[in-house]
Amino acid sequence: MLLDVLIALVLVALIAGGLAMVSRRRRAGLELWKVDIRSITSGTVVEVVREGDRPQRIALLDPADEEFSMKLEDARAAALERAIALNSAREGLPG
């Protein structure tokens, strides 16, 4: 009797764990790529990010550069274009 209960509990735990893993993978697949601009010790980083994936660096900028604002806007626009392309490509995939 006790053995039956333990086996049932283990089976329930395995099923719950499997469902949680599938749910996490599905949510990660639904996440969209977005632009992230942040400051680090070596400058300002412009990246395209999505939860569950490695960030794609677009530019590392020096805030002391005279043309920093223009370069930042160019990098932001490039990152936005990349995010749109990645999100569009994902929508076209079967799944």
Contact map, one row per residue, 1 for C-alpha under 8 A:
11111000000000000000000000000000000000000000000000000000000000000000000000000000000000000000000
11111100000000000000000000000000000000000000000000000000000000000000000000000000000000000000000
11111110000000000000000000000000000000000000000000000000000000000000000000000000000000000000000
11111111000000000000000000000000000000000000000000000000000000000000000000000000000000000000000
11111111100000000000000000000000000000000000000000000000000000000000000000000000000000000000000
01111111110000000000000000000000000000000000000000000000000000000000000000000000000000000000000
00111111111000000000000000000000000000000000000000000000000000000000000000000000000000000000000
00011111111100000000000000000000000000000000000000000000000000000000000000000000000000000000000
00001111111110000000000000000000000000000000000000000000000000000000000000000000000000000000000
00000111111111000000000000000000000000000000000000000000000000000000000000000000000000000000000
00000011111111100000000000000000000000000000000000000000000000000000000000000000000000000000000
00000001111111110000000000000000000000000000000000000000000000000000000000000000000000000000000
00000000111111111000000000000000000000000000000000000000000000000000000000000000000000000000000
00000000011111111100000000000000000000000000000000000000000000000000000000000000000000000000000
00000000001111111110000000000000000000000000000000000000000000000000000000000000000000000000000
00000000000111111111000000000000000000000000000000000000000000000000000000000000000000000000000
00000000000011111111100000000000000000000000000000000000000000000000000000000000000000000000000
00000000000001111111110000000000000000000000000000000000000000000000000000000000000000000000000
00000000000000111111111000000000000000000000000000000000000000000000000000000000000000000000000
00000000000000011111111100000000000000000000000000000000000000000000000000000000000000000000000
00000000000000001111111110000000000000000000000000000000000000000000000000000000000000000000000
00000000000000000111111111000000000000000000000000000000000000000000000000000000000000000000000
00000000000000000011111111100000000000000000000000000000000000000000000000000000000000000000000
00000000000000000001111111110000000000000000000000000000000000000000000000000000000000000000000
00000000000000000000111111111000000000000000000000000000000000000000000000000000000000000000000
00000000000000000000011111111100000000000000000000000000000000000000000000000000000000000000000
00000000000000000000001111111110000000000000000000000000000000000000000000000000000000000000000
00000000000000000000000111111110000000000000000000110000000000000000000000000000000000000000000
00000000000000000000000011111110000000000000000000000000000000000000000000000000000000000000000
00000000000000000000000001111111000000000000000000000000000000000000000000000000000000000000000
00000000000000000000000000111111100000000000000001100000000000000000000000000000000000000000000
00000000000000000000000000000111110000000000000001000000000000000000000000000000000000100000000
00000000000000000000000000000011111000000000000111000000000000000000000000000000001101100000000
00000000000000000000000000000001111100000000000111000000000000000000000000000001001000000000000
00000000000000000000000000000000111110000000011110000000000000000000000000010011001000000000000
00000000000000000000000000000000011111000000111110000000000000000000000000000000000000000000000
00000000000000000000000000000000001111100001111000000000000000000000000000010000000000000000000
00000000000000000000000000000000000111110001110000000000000000000000000000000000000000000000000
00000000000000000000000000000000000011111011100000000000000000000000000000000000000000000000000
00000000000000000000000000000000000001111111100000000000000000000000000000000000000000000000000
00000000000000000000000000000000000000111110000000000000000000000000000000000000000000000000000
00000000000000000000000000000000000000011111000000000000000001000000000000000000000000000000000
00000000000000000000000000000000000000111111100000000000000111100000000000000000000000000000000
00000000000000000000000000000000000011110111110000000000000111100000000000000000000000000000000
00000000000000000000000000000000000111110011111000000000111110000000000000000000000000000000000
00000000000000000000000000000000001111000001111100000000111100000000000100110010000000000000000
00000000000000000000000000000000001110000000111110000011111000000000000000000010000000000000000
00000000000000000000000000000000111100000000011111000011110000000000000000000011011000000000000
00000000000000000000000000000000111100000000001111101111000000000000000000000000000000000000000
00000000000000000000000000000011110000000000000111111110000000000000000000000000000000000000000
00000000000000000000000000010010000000000000000011111000000000000000000000000000000000000000000
00000000000000000000000000010000000000000000000001111100000000000000000000000000000000000000000
00000000000000000000000000000000000000000000000011111110000000000000000000000000000000000000000
00000000000000000000000000000000000000000000000011011111000000000000000000000000000000000000000
00000000000000000000000000000000000000000000001111001111100000000000000000000000000000000000000
00000000000000000000000000000000000000000000001110000111110000000000000000000000000000000000000
00000000000000000000000000000000000000000000111100000011111100000000000000000000000000000000000
00000000000000000000000000000000000000000000111100000001111100000000000000100110000000000000000
00000000000000000000000000000000000000000000111000000000111110000000000000100000000000000000000
00000000000000000000000000000000000000000011110000000000111111000000000000000000000000000000000
00000000000000000000000000000000000000000011100000000000001111101001001100000000000000000000000
00000000000000000000000000000000000000000111000000000000000111111001000000000000000000000000000
00000000000000000000000000000000000000000011000000000000000011111001000000000000000000000000000
00000000000000000000000000000000000000000000000000000000000001111101000000000000000000000000000
00000000000000000000000000000000000000000000000000000000000011111111000000000000000000000000000
00000000000000000000000000000000000000000000000000000000000000011111000000000000000000000000000
00000000000000000000000000000000000000000000000000000000000000001111111000000000000000000000000
00000000000000000000000000000000000000000000000000000000000011111111111100000000000000000000000
00000000000000000000000000000000000000000000000000000000000000000011111110000000000000000000000
00000000000000000000000000000000000000000000000000000000000000000011111111000000000000000000000
00000000000000000000000000000000000000000000000000000000000010000011111111100000000000000000000
00000000000000000000000000000000000000000000010000000000000010000001111111110000000000000000000
00000000000000000000000000000000000000000000000000000000000000000000111111111000000000000000000
00000000000000000000000000000000000000000000000000000000000000000000011111111100000000000000000
00000000000000000000000000000000000000000000010000000000011000000000001111111110000000000000000
00000000000000000000000000000000001010000000010000000000000000000000000111111111000000000000000
00000000000000000000000000000000000000000000000000000000000000000000000011111111100000000000000
00000000000000000000000000000000000000000000000000000000010000000000000001111111110000000000000
00000000000000000000000000000000001000000000011100000000010000000000000000111111111000000000000
00000000000000000000000000000000011000000000000100000000000000000000000000011111111100000000000
00000000000000000000000000000000000000000000000000000000000000000000000000001111111110000000000
00000000000000000000000000000000000000000000000100000000000000000000000000000111111111000000000
00000000000000000000000000000000111000000000000100000000000000000000000000000011111111100000000
00000000000000000000000000000000100000000000000000000000000000000000000000000001111111110000000
00000000000000000000000000000000000000000000000000000000000000000000000000000000111111111000000
00000000000000000000000000000000100000000000000000000000000000000000000000000000011111111100000
00000000000000000000000000000001100000000000000000000000000000000000000000000000001111111110000
00000000000000000000000000000000000000000000000000000000000000000000000000000000000111111111000
00000000000000000000000000000000000000000000000000000000000000000000000000000000000011111111100
00000000000000000000000000000000000000000000000000000000000000000000000000000000000001111111100
00000000000000000000000000000000000000000000000000000000000000000000000000000000000000111111110
00000000000000000000000000000000000000000000000000000000000000000000000000000000000000011111110
00000000000000000000000000000000000000000000000000000000000000000000000000000000000000001111111
00000000000000000000000000000000000000000000000000000000000000000000000000000000000000000011111
00000000000000000000000000000000000000000000000000000000000000000000000000000000000000000000111
